[in-house]
Amino acid sequence: MKHWTEKDFTEWMYGLKEEDPHVAGCAECRGELERLKLERGRTIALPEVSHDFLASQRRSIYQRLGKPISNWHPMRWGISVAALVVVILSVTLNTWKSTPAISDEQLFSDLATMEQSNEPKAIAPIHKFFEE
């Protein structure tokens, strides 16, 4: 029998594969399996939390429940106002930009030139690489 692969160990960890006779006879595979068992045991072990810690945490929660919640925070409003100003400025500045108007004659001339050319417009920049 061949050694277990990482896939075999993973399937065993998820309960999709049973231990076979090879693991019982092979020290290397058995050692890896024992290491994985210890690691899984450490991973799923519950942490030790003292009763005093839990009681102090509970008292702290009860104290905070009795206090009123303060929603006003100056920084929260400052960030909101700053974001609003940025949005208003970007919209306002974009509408003030004037695009150059071209005449109908220029438009039709450009369209006719593009229609008569056999070469796609996207190829024009590539020609600059081959010019001497």
DSSP file (Angstrom, degrees, kcal/mol; ACC not computed):
  #  RESIDUE AA STRUCTURE BP1 BP2  ACC     N-H-->O    O-->H-N    N-H-->O    O-->H-N    TCO  KAPPA ALPHA  PHI   PSI    X-CA   Y-CA   Z-CA
    1    1 A M              0   0    0      0, 0.0     2,-0.2     0, 0.0     0, 0.0   0.000 360.0 360.0 360.0 151.1    0.0    0.0    0.0
    2    2 A K        -     0   0    0      1,-0.1     3,-0.1     3,-0.0    20,-0.1  -0.525 360.0 -89.4 -93.1 162.5    1.1    3.5   -0.6
    3    3 A H        -     0   0    0     -2,-0.2    -1,-0.1     1,-0.1     2,-0.1  -0.291  48.9 -97.6 -66.4 153.1    1.4    6.4    1.9
    4    4 A W        -     0   0    0      1,-0.1     2,-0.1     4,-0.1    -1,-0.1  -0.455  38.6-140.3 -69.3 144.1   -1.6    8.6    2.6
    5    5 A T     >  -     0   0    0     -2,-0.1     4,-2.1    -3,-0.1     5,-0.2  -0.438  30.4 -97.4 -95.4 175.3   -1.6   11.9    0.7
    6    6 A E  H  > S+     0   0    0      1,-0.2     4,-2.4     2,-0.2     5,-0.2   0.874 126.9  55.7 -60.8 -35.9   -2.7   15.2    2.0
    7    7 A K  H  > S+     0   0    0      2,-0.2     4,-2.7     1,-0.2    -1,-0.2   0.904 105.7  51.2 -62.7 -41.6   -6.1   14.6    0.3
    8    8 A D  H  > S+     0   0    0      1,-0.2     4,-2.2     2,-0.2    -2,-0.2   0.920 111.0  47.4 -62.4 -43.7   -6.4   11.3    2.3
    9    9 A F  H  X S+     0   0    0     -4,-2.1     4,-2.3     2,-0.2    -1,-0.2   0.895 112.0  50.6 -64.6 -39.1   -5.7   13.1    5.6
   10   10 A T  H  X S+     0   0    0     -4,-2.4     4,-1.7     2,-0.2    -2,-0.2   0.923 109.9  49.5 -64.9 -43.5   -8.2   15.9    4.7
   11   11 A E  H  <>S+     0   0    0     -4,-2.7     5,-3.1     1,-0.2     6,-0.8   0.889 110.5  51.0 -62.6 -38.0  -10.9   13.3    3.9
   12   12 A W  H ><5S+     0   0    0     -4,-2.2     3,-1.3     4,-0.2    -1,-0.2   0.904 106.4  54.8 -63.8 -40.8  -10.2   11.6    7.2
   13   13 A M  H 3<5S+     0   0    0     -4,-2.3    -1,-0.2     1,-0.3    -2,-0.2   0.861 111.3  44.9 -61.2 -35.1  -10.5   14.9    9.1
   14   14 A Y  T 3<5S-     0   0    0     -4,-1.7    -1,-0.3    -5,-0.1    -2,-0.2   0.376 118.9-110.0 -91.0   4.1  -13.9   15.5    7.6
   15   15 A G  T < 5S+     0   0    0     -3,-1.3    -3,-0.2    -4,-0.3    -2,-0.1   0.697  87.2 117.3  79.4  18.7  -15.1   11.9    8.2
   16   16 A L  S   <S+     0   0    0     -5,-3.1     2,-0.4    -6,-0.2    -4,-0.2   0.531  72.3  43.3 -94.1  -8.0  -15.1   10.9    4.5
   17   17 A K  S    S-     0   0    0     -6,-0.8     2,-0.2    -8,-0.1    -2,-0.2  -0.999  71.9-141.9-141.2 139.5  -12.4    8.2    4.9
   18   18 A E        -     0   0    0     -2,-0.4     2,-0.2     1,-0.1    -6,-0.1  -0.619  36.3 -93.3 -95.0 157.5  -11.8    5.5    7.4
   19   19 A E        -     0   0    0     -2,-0.2    -1,-0.1    -7,-0.1     0, 0.0  -0.503  46.1-156.8 -67.0 136.8   -8.4    4.4    8.7
   20   20 A D    >>  -     0   0    0     -2,-0.2     4,-1.1    -3,-0.0     3,-0.9  -0.597  33.2 -93.1-110.2 175.0   -7.1    1.5    6.7
   21   21 A P  H 3> S+     0   0    0      0, 0.0     4,-1.5     0, 0.0     5,-0.2   0.771 119.1  67.0 -60.8 -25.5   -4.5   -1.2    7.6
   22   22 A H  H 3> S+     0   0    0      1,-0.2     4,-2.1     2,-0.2     3,-0.2   0.915  97.8  51.6 -61.7 -41.9   -1.7    0.9    6.0
   23   23 A V  H <4 S+     0   0    0     -3,-0.9     7,-0.3     1,-0.2    -1,-0.2   0.883 108.3  52.0 -63.7 -37.8   -2.0    3.6    8.7
   24   24 A A  H  < S+     0   0    0     -4,-1.1    -1,-0.2     1,-0.2    -2,-0.2   0.836 118.1  37.4 -67.3 -30.9   -1.8    0.9   11.5
   25   25 A G  H  < S+     0   0    0     -4,-1.5     2,-0.6    -3,-0.2    -2,-0.2   0.664 102.6  77.8 -95.7 -17.0    1.4   -0.5    9.9
   26   26 A C     X  -     0   0    0     -4,-2.1     4,-2.2    -5,-0.2     5,-0.2  -0.837  58.4-162.7-101.6 120.4    3.1    2.7    8.7
   27   27 A A  H  > S+     0   0    0     -2,-0.6     4,-2.3     2,-0.2     5,-0.2   0.864  90.1  52.8 -67.8 -35.8    4.9    4.8   11.4
   28   28 A E  H  > S+     0   0    0      2,-0.2     4,-2.0     1,-0.2    -1,-0.2   0.941 113.8  40.4 -67.2 -47.9    5.0    7.9    9.2
   29   29 A C  H  > S+     0   0    0      2,-0.2     4,-2.4     1,-0.2    -2,-0.2   0.895 115.6  51.7 -68.6 -39.0    1.3    7.9    8.4
   30   30 A R  H  X S+     0   0    0     -4,-2.2     4,-2.3    -7,-0.3    -2,-0.2   0.894 109.4  50.9 -64.1 -39.4    0.3    7.0   11.9
   31   31 A G  H  X S+     0   0    0     -4,-2.3     4,-2.3     2,-0.2    -2,-0.2   0.907 111.0  47.5 -64.5 -41.8    2.5    9.8   13.3
   32   32 A E  H  X S+     0   0    0     -4,-2.0     4,-2.3     2,-0.2    -2,-0.2   0.900 111.7  51.1 -65.3 -39.8    0.9   12.4   11.0
   33   33 A L  H  X S+     0   0    0     -4,-2.4     4,-2.1     2,-0.2    -2,-0.2   0.898 110.5  48.4 -64.8 -40.5   -2.6   11.0   11.9
   34   34 A E  H  X S+     0   0    0     -4,-2.3     4,-2.5     2,-0.2    -1,-0.2   0.896 110.1  52.2 -65.6 -40.1   -1.8   11.4   15.6
   35   35 A R  H  X S+     0   0    0     -4,-2.3     4,-2.4     1,-0.2    -2,-0.2   0.912 110.6  47.8 -61.3 -42.2   -0.5   14.9   15.0
   36   36 A L  H  X S+     0   0    0     -4,-2.3     4,-2.6     2,-0.2    -2,-0.2   0.874 109.6  52.9 -66.7 -37.3   -3.7   15.8   13.3
   37   37 A K  H  X S+     0   0    0     -4,-2.1     4,-2.3     2,-0.2    -2,-0.2   0.931 111.3  46.3 -63.1 -44.5   -5.8   14.3   16.1
   38   38 A L  H  X S+     0   0    0     -4,-2.5     4,-2.3     2,-0.2    -2,-0.2   0.915 112.9  49.7 -63.0 -42.5   -3.9   16.4   18.7
   39   39 A E  H  X S+     0   0    0     -4,-2.4     4,-2.1     1,-0.2    -2,-0.2   0.913 111.3  48.4 -63.7 -42.6   -4.3   19.5   16.6
   40   40 A R  H  X S+     0   0    0     -4,-2.6     4,-2.3     1,-0.2    -1,-0.2   0.892 110.1  52.8 -64.6 -38.6   -8.0   18.9   16.2
   41   41 A G  H  X S+     0   0    0     -4,-2.3     4,-0.8     1,-0.2    -2,-0.2   0.900 110.9  46.4 -63.1 -40.5   -8.3   18.3   19.9
   42   42 A R  H  < S+     0   0    0     -4,-2.3    -1,-0.2     1,-0.2    -2,-0.2   0.854 112.5  51.8 -68.7 -33.7   -6.6   21.7   20.6
   43   43 A T  H  < S+     0   0    0     -4,-2.1    -2,-0.2     1,-0.2    -1,-0.2   0.905 114.9  38.6 -70.8 -41.6   -8.7   23.5   18.1
   44   44 A I  H  < S+     0   0    0     -4,-2.3    -1,-0.2    -5,-0.1    -2,-0.2   0.526  88.8 114.7 -90.3  -4.0  -12.1   22.3   19.4
   45   45 A A  S  < S-     0   0    0     -4,-0.8    -3,-0.0    -5,-0.2    -4,-0.0  -0.425  71.6-116.9 -67.2 137.9  -11.2   22.5   23.1
   46   46 A L        -     0   0    0     -2,-0.1    -1,-0.1     1,-0.1     2,-0.1  -0.521  30.4-112.1 -74.3 139.1  -13.2   25.1   24.9
   47   47 A P        -     0   0    0      0, 0.0     2,-0.7     0, 0.0    -1,-0.1  -0.390  29.6-112.0 -70.3 150.6  -11.2   28.0   26.4
   48   48 A E        +     0   0    0     -2,-0.1     2,-0.4     2,-0.0     0, 0.0  -0.753  40.4 177.4 -86.6 117.7  -11.0   28.2   30.1
   49   49 A V        -     0   0    0     -2,-0.7     2,-0.0     4,-0.0    -3,-0.0  -0.983  24.7-127.1-123.5 128.3  -12.9   31.2   31.4
   50   50 A S     >  -     0   0    0     -2,-0.4     4,-1.8     1,-0.1     5,-0.1  -0.341  14.5-124.3 -75.4 155.5  -13.2   32.0   35.0
   51   51 A H  H  > S+     0   0    0      1,-0.2     4,-2.4     2,-0.2     5,-0.2   0.858 111.5  56.7 -64.3 -36.1  -16.6   32.6   36.7
   52   52 A D  H  > S+     0   0    0      2,-0.2     4,-2.5     1,-0.2    -1,-0.2   0.896 105.1  50.9 -64.0 -40.3  -15.3   35.9   38.1
   53   53 A F  H  > S+     0   0    0      2,-0.2     4,-2.1     1,-0.2    -1,-0.2   0.932 111.9  46.7 -63.0 -45.5  -14.5   37.1   34.5
   54   54 A L  H  X S+     0   0    0     -4,-1.8     4,-2.2     1,-0.2    -2,-0.2   0.891 112.0  51.1 -64.2 -38.9  -18.0   36.2   33.3
   55   55 A A  H  X S+     0   0    0     -4,-2.4     4,-2.3     2,-0.2    -2,-0.2   0.913 110.7  47.9 -66.1 -42.0  -19.6   37.9   36.3
   56   56 A S  H  X S+     0   0    0     -4,-2.5     4,-2.1     1,-0.2    -1,-0.2   0.876 111.2  51.4 -66.7 -35.4  -17.7   41.1   35.8
   57   57 A Q  H  X S+     0   0    0     -4,-2.1     4,-1.9    -5,-0.2    -1,-0.2   0.914 110.0  49.1 -65.3 -41.9  -18.6   41.1   32.1
   58   58 A R  H  X S+     0   0    0     -4,-2.2     4,-2.3     2,-0.2    -2,-0.2   0.903 110.3  50.7 -64.0 -42.0  -22.2   40.6   32.9
   59   59 A R  H  X S+     0   0    0     -4,-2.3     4,-2.2     1,-0.2    -1,-0.2   0.899 108.7  52.5 -62.8 -39.8  -22.1   43.5   35.5
   60   60 A S  H  X S+     0   0    0     -4,-2.1     4,-2.0     1,-0.2    -1,-0.2   0.891 109.1  49.4 -63.3 -39.9  -20.5   45.7   32.8
   61   61 A I  H  X S+     0   0    0     -4,-1.9     4,-2.0     1,-0.2    -2,-0.2   0.926 110.2  50.2 -65.7 -44.3  -23.3   45.0   30.4
   62   62 A Y  H  X S+     0   0    0     -4,-2.3     4,-1.2     1,-0.2    -2,-0.2   0.877 109.3  52.2 -62.7 -37.1  -26.0   45.7   32.9
   63   63 A Q  H  X S+     0   0    0     -4,-2.2     4,-0.7     1,-0.2     3,-0.4   0.918 110.4  47.6 -64.7 -42.7  -24.3   49.1   33.8
   64   64 A R  H >< S+     0   0    0     -4,-2.0     3,-0.6     1,-0.2    -1,-0.2   0.822 105.9  58.8 -69.4 -29.6  -24.3   50.1   30.1
   65   65 A L  H 3< S+     0   0    0     -4,-2.0    -1,-0.2     1,-0.2    -2,-0.2   0.827 103.4  53.5 -66.8 -29.8  -27.9   49.0   29.6
   66   66 A G  H 3< S+     0   0    0     -4,-1.2    -1,-0.2    -3,-0.4    -2,-0.2   0.679  95.3  82.8 -78.9 -17.2  -28.9   51.5   32.3
   67   67 A K  S << S-     0   0    0     -4,-0.7     2,-0.1    -3,-0.6     0, 0.0  -0.619  85.9-110.3 -90.0 146.4  -27.2   54.5   30.7
   68   68 A P        -     0   0    0      0, 0.0     2,-0.4     0, 0.0    -1,-0.1  -0.423  34.2-113.0 -71.3 150.9  -28.8   56.5   27.9
   69   69 A I        -     0   0    0     -2,-0.1     2,-0.7    -4,-0.1    -4,-0.0  -0.714  21.3-145.3 -88.1 130.7  -27.2   56.2   24.5
   70   70 A S        +     0   0    0     -2,-0.4    -1,-0.0     1,-0.1     0, 0.0  -0.857  22.3 172.9 -98.2 111.6  -25.5   59.3   23.1
   71   71 A N        +     0   0    0     -2,-0.7     2,-0.6     2,-0.0    -1,-0.1   0.647  49.9  96.6 -91.2 -16.3  -26.0   59.5   19.3
   72   72 A W        +     0   0    0      4,-0.0     3,-0.1     3,-0.0    -2,-0.0  -0.633  41.2 158.4 -83.4 122.3  -24.5   62.9   18.9
   73   73 A H    >>  -     0   0    0     -2,-0.6     4,-1.3     1,-0.1     3,-0.7  -0.960  34.7-146.2-140.8 121.3  -20.9   62.8   17.8
   74   74 A P  H 3> S+     0   0    0      0, 0.0     4,-2.1     0, 0.0     5,-0.1   0.828  97.5  56.8 -61.6 -32.5  -19.4   65.9   16.1
   75   75 A M  H 3> S+     0   0    0      1,-0.2     4,-2.4     2,-0.2     5,-0.2   0.870 101.0  57.5 -67.3 -35.1  -17.0   63.8   13.9
   76   76 A R  H <> S+     0   0    0     -3,-0.7     4,-1.7     1,-0.2    -1,-0.2   0.920 110.5  43.2 -61.4 -43.5  -19.9   61.8   12.4
   77   77 A W  H  X S+     0   0    0     -4,-1.3     4,-2.6     2,-0.2    -1,-0.2   0.869 111.2  55.8 -70.1 -35.8  -21.6   65.0   11.2
   78   78 A G  H  X S+     0   0    0     -4,-2.1     4,-2.3     1,-0.2    -2,-0.2   0.913 108.7  46.3 -63.0 -43.1  -18.3   66.4    9.9
   79   79 A I  H  X S+     0   0    0     -4,-2.4     4,-2.3     2,-0.2    -1,-0.2   0.904 112.9  50.2 -66.6 -40.7  -17.7   63.4    7.7
   80   80 A S  H  X S+     0   0    0     -4,-1.7     4,-2.1    -5,-0.2    -2,-0.2   0.923 112.3  46.4 -64.0 -44.0  -21.2   63.5    6.4
   81   81 A V  H  X S+     0   0    0     -4,-2.6     4,-2.4     2,-0.2    -2,-0.2   0.904 111.9  51.5 -65.6 -41.2  -21.0   67.2    5.5
   82   82 A A  H  X S+     0   0    0     -4,-2.3     4,-2.2    -5,-0.2    -2,-0.2   0.911 110.4  48.4 -62.6 -42.4  -17.6   66.8    3.9
   83   83 A A  H  X S+     0   0    0     -4,-2.3     4,-2.1     1,-0.2    -1,-0.2   0.899 111.2  50.6 -64.8 -40.1  -18.9   63.9    1.7
   84   84 A L  H  X S+     0   0    0     -4,-2.1     4,-2.5     2,-0.2    -2,-0.2   0.905 109.6  50.6 -63.7 -42.1  -22.0   66.0    0.7
   85   85 A V  H  X S+     0   0    0     -4,-2.4     4,-2.7     1,-0.2     5,-0.2   0.906 109.5  50.9 -63.1 -42.1  -19.7   68.9   -0.2
   86   86 A V  H  X S+     0   0    0     -4,-2.2     4,-2.4     2,-0.2    -1,-0.2   0.914 111.4  47.6 -62.6 -42.8  -17.5   66.7   -2.4
   87   87 A V  H  X S+     0   0    0     -4,-2.1     4,-2.1     2,-0.2    -2,-0.2   0.930 113.3  47.4 -64.7 -45.1  -20.6   65.2   -4.2
   88   88 A I  H  X S+     0   0    0     -4,-2.5     4,-2.6     1,-0.2    -2,-0.2   0.917 113.4  48.4 -63.8 -43.1  -22.1   68.7   -4.8
   89   89 A L  H  X S+     0   0    0     -4,-2.7     4,-3.0     1,-0.2     5,-0.3   0.910 110.7  50.1 -63.9 -42.0  -18.8   70.1   -6.1
   90   90 A S  H  X S+     0   0    0     -4,-2.4     4,-1.7    -5,-0.2    -1,-0.2   0.905 113.9  44.9 -65.6 -39.6  -18.1   67.2   -8.4
   91   91 A V  H  X S+     0   0    0     -4,-2.1     4,-1.6    -5,-0.2    -2,-0.2   0.925 115.9  47.2 -67.7 -43.5  -21.6   67.5   -9.9
   92   92 A T  H  X S+     0   0    0     -4,-2.6     4,-1.3     1,-0.2    -2,-0.2   0.924 112.9  47.5 -65.5 -45.2  -21.4   71.3  -10.2
   93   93 A L  H  X S+     0   0    0     -4,-3.0     4,-1.0     1,-0.2    -1,-0.2   0.845 110.0  53.4 -67.3 -33.2  -17.9   71.2  -11.8
   94   94 A N  H  < S+     0   0    0     -4,-1.7    -1,-0.2    -5,-0.3    -2,-0.2   0.850 108.4  49.4 -70.1 -33.2  -18.9   68.5  -14.3
   95   95 A T  H  < S+     0   0    0     -4,-1.6    -1,-0.2     1,-0.2    -2,-0.2   0.776 106.8  56.4 -77.2 -23.6  -21.9   70.5  -15.5
   96   96 A W  H  < S+     0   0    0     -4,-1.3    -1,-0.2    -5,-0.1    -2,-0.2   0.730  82.2 101.4 -78.4 -22.1  -19.8   73.7  -15.9
   97   97 A K     <  -     0   0    0     -4,-1.0     2,-0.5    -3,-0.1    -3,-0.0  -0.428  67.5-145.6 -63.5 132.0  -17.3   72.0  -18.3
   98   98 A S        -     0   0    0     -2,-0.1    -2,-0.1     3,-0.0    -1,-0.1  -0.866   2.5-144.8-103.6 132.9  -18.1   73.0  -21.8
   99   99 A T        -     0   0    0     -2,-0.5     2,-0.2     1,-0.1     0, 0.0  -0.774  30.4-105.6 -92.0 138.1  -17.6   70.5  -24.5
  100  100 A P        -     0   0    0      0, 0.0     2,-0.3     0, 0.0    -1,-0.1  -0.448  35.0-134.5 -66.1 127.6  -16.5   72.0  -27.8
  101  101 A A        -     0   0    0     -2,-0.2     2,-0.4     1,-0.0    -3,-0.0  -0.652  17.3-157.1 -84.0 135.6  -19.4   72.0  -30.2
  102  102 A I        -     0   0    0     -2,-0.3     2,-0.0     1,-0.0    -1,-0.0  -0.852  19.6-113.1-110.8 151.9  -18.7   70.7  -33.7
  103  103 A S     >  -     0   0    0     -2,-0.4     4,-2.2     1,-0.1     5,-0.1  -0.307  23.6-112.9 -78.7 164.0  -20.8   71.7  -36.7
  104  104 A D  H  > S+     0   0    0      1,-0.2     4,-2.8     2,-0.2     5,-0.2   0.877 117.9  56.1 -62.4 -37.2  -22.9   69.2  -38.7
  105  105 A E  H  > S+     0   0    0      1,-0.2     4,-2.2     2,-0.2    -1,-0.2   0.916 107.8  47.5 -62.5 -42.8  -20.6   69.7  -41.7
  106  106 A Q  H  > S+     0   0    0      2,-0.2     4,-2.5     1,-0.2    -1,-0.2   0.906 112.1  50.6 -64.8 -41.2  -17.5   68.6  -39.6
  107  107 A L  H  X S+     0   0    0     -4,-2.2     4,-2.3     2,-0.2    -2,-0.2   0.940 112.4  45.4 -61.7 -48.6  -19.4   65.6  -38.2
  108  108 A F  H  X S+     0   0    0     -4,-2.8     4,-2.3     1,-0.2    -1,-0.2   0.865 112.2  52.8 -64.9 -35.4  -20.5   64.4  -41.6
  109  109 A S  H  X S+     0   0    0     -4,-2.2     4,-2.2    -5,-0.2    -1,-0.2   0.921 110.3  47.1 -64.7 -44.1  -17.0   65.0  -43.0
  110  110 A D  H  X S+     0   0    0     -4,-2.5     4,-2.2     2,-0.2    -2,-0.2   0.893 112.5  50.0 -64.2 -40.3  -15.5   62.9  -40.1
  111  111 A L  H  X S+     0   0    0     -4,-2.3     4,-2.2     2,-0.2    -2,-0.2   0.904 110.2  49.8 -65.9 -40.8  -18.0   60.1  -40.7
  112  112 A A  H  X S+     0   0    0     -4,-2.3     4,-2.1     2,-0.2    -2,-0.2   0.905 110.6  50.3 -64.5 -41.0  -17.4   60.0  -44.4
  113  113 A T  H  X S+     0   0    0     -4,-2.2     4,-1.2     1,-0.2    -2,-0.2   0.919 111.8  47.5 -63.1 -43.4  -13.6   59.8  -43.8
  114  114 A M  H  < S+     0   0    0     -4,-2.2    -1,-0.2     1,-0.2    -2,-0.2   0.867 112.2  50.5 -65.2 -36.2  -14.1   56.9  -41.4
  115  115 A E  H  < S+     0   0    0     -4,-2.2    -1,-0.2     1,-0.2    -2,-0.2   0.857 109.8  49.3 -71.4 -34.6  -16.4   55.1  -43.8
  116  116 A Q  H  < S+     0   0    0     -4,-2.1     2,-0.3    -5,-0.2    -1,-0.2   0.708  92.1  92.6 -79.0 -19.9  -14.0   55.4  -46.7
  117  117 A S     <  -     0   0    0     -4,-1.2     4,-0.1    -5,-0.2    -4,-0.0  -0.572  60.0-159.1 -78.7 134.8  -11.0   54.1  -44.8
  118  118 A N  S    S+     0   0    0     -2,-0.3    -1,-0.1     2,-0.1    -4,-0.0   0.636  72.1  81.0 -83.3 -15.3  -10.4   50.4  -45.0
  119  119 A E  S    S-     0   0    0      1,-0.1    -2,-0.1     2,-0.0     5,-0.1  -0.766  86.2-115.3 -98.2 133.2   -8.4   50.4  -41.8
  120  120 A P    >   -     0   0    0      0, 0.0     3,-1.4     0, 0.0     4,-0.5  -0.327  22.9-122.7 -63.5 149.4  -10.0   50.3  -38.3
  121  121 A K  G >  S+     0   0    0      1,-0.3     3,-0.9     2,-0.2    -2,-0.0   0.795 107.4  65.4 -64.6 -28.8   -9.4   53.4  -36.3
  122  122 A A  G 3  S+     0   0    0      1,-0.2     4,-0.3     2,-0.1    -1,-0.3   0.677  94.3  60.1 -70.0 -16.4   -7.8   51.4  -33.4
  123  123 A I  G X> S+     0   0    0     -3,-1.4     3,-1.1     1,-0.2     4,-1.1   0.704  80.9  85.1 -84.4 -19.5   -4.9   50.3  -35.6
  124  124 A A  H X> S+     0   0    0     -3,-0.9     3,-0.7    -4,-0.5     4,-0.6   0.871  87.1  51.7 -53.7 -44.3   -3.7   53.9  -36.3
  125  125 A P  H >4 S+     0   0    0      0, 0.0     3,-0.6     0, 0.0     4,-0.4   0.800 103.0  60.6 -64.1 -25.5   -1.6   54.1  -33.1
  126  126 A I  H X> S+     0   0    0     -3,-1.1     3,-1.3    -4,-0.3     4,-0.6   0.824  92.9  65.4 -71.0 -30.2    0.2   50.8  -33.9
  127  127 A H  H XX S+     0   0    0     -4,-1.1     3,-0.9    -3,-0.7     4,-0.7   0.802  89.5  67.0 -61.1 -28.3    1.5   52.3  -37.2
  128  128 A K  H << S+     0   0    0     -4,-0.6     3,-0.3    -3,-0.6    -1,-0.3   0.782  93.3  59.6 -65.5 -25.2    3.7   54.7  -35.1
  129  129 A F  H <4 S+     0   0    0     -3,-1.3    -1,-0.3    -4,-0.4    -2,-0.2   0.810 109.1  42.9 -70.2 -29.0    5.7   51.7  -33.8
  130  130 A F  H << S+     0   0    0     -3,-0.9    -1,-0.2    -4,-0.6    -2,-0.2   0.456  87.1 108.8-101.2  -2.1    6.7   50.8  -37.4
  131  131 A E     <        0   0    0     -4,-0.7    -3,-0.0    -3,-0.3     0, 0.0  -0.515 360.0 360.0 -74.4 142.1    7.5   54.3  -38.8
  132  132 A E              0   0    0     -2,-0.2    -1,-0.1     0, 0.0    -4,-0.0   0.403 360.0 360.0-111.0 360.0   11.2   55.0  -39.3
